[in-house]
Amino acid sequence: MPNVSALPMDTVGAVMTDLMAQNGPVALHYSSTQGIASSRRSCAAGDAPPFW
């Protein structure tokens, strides 16, 4: 289990809000364990905000 108390909840909330606005139905649907392809590409490109 991750130490959830160490996560910046304001940042996590903003990311979740953006994710739901852009990919809500896809994000809530069962999918591969690799996650949403567009979100993976954003993280790989460095577009996602850091969580540390």
C-alpha positions as CSV (number, residue, x, y, z in Angstrom):
1,M,0.0,0.0,0.0
2,P,1.3,3.5,-0.8
3,N,1.6,6.0,2.0
4,V,-1.5,8.0,1.0
5,S,-0.8,10.7,3.6
6,A,2.3,11.7,1.6
7,L,0.3,12.4,-1.6
8,P,-0.5,16.1,-2.4
9,M,-4.3,15.8,-2.3
10,D,-4.8,19.1,-4.1
11,T,-2.7,17.9,-7.1
12,V,-4.3,14.4,-7.1
13,G,-7.7,16.1,-7.1
14,A,-6.8,18.3,-10.0
15,V,-5.5,15.4,-12.0
16,M,-8.6,13.4,-11.2
17,T,-10.9,16.3,-12.2
18,D,-9.0,16.7,-15.5
19,L,-9.1,12.9,-16.1
20,M,-12.9,12.7,-15.5
21,A,-13.5,15.8,-17.7
22,Q,-11.5,14.3,-20.6
23,N,-12.0,10.6,-20.2
24,G,-14.7,10.0,-17.7
25,P,-16.5,7.1,-19.2
26,V,-13.3,5.4,-20.2
27,A,-11.7,6.0,-16.8
28,L,-14.6,4.4,-15.0
29,H,-14.8,1.4,-17.3
30,Y,-12.8,-1.8,-16.8
31,S,-9.8,-1.8,-19.0
32,S,-6.4,-3.3,-19.3
33,T,-4.1,-3.1,-16.3
34,Q,-1.9,-0.7,-18.2
35,G,-4.4,2.1,-17.9
36,I,-5.6,4.7,-20.3
37,A,-3.2,5.0,-23.3
38,S,-3.5,8.9,-23.4
39,S,-2.7,9.1,-19.7
40,R,0.3,6.9,-20.1
41,R,1.6,9.0,-23.0
42,S,1.2,12.2,-21.0
43,C,3.1,10.7,-18.1
44,A,5.8,9.4,-20.4
45,A,6.1,12.8,-22.1
46,G,6.5,14.5,-18.8
47,D,3.2,16.4,-19.2
48,A,1.7,15.0,-16.0
49,P,2.4,16.9,-12.8
50,P,4.9,15.3,-10.4
51,F,3.5,13.8,-7.2
52,W,6.6,14.4,-5.0
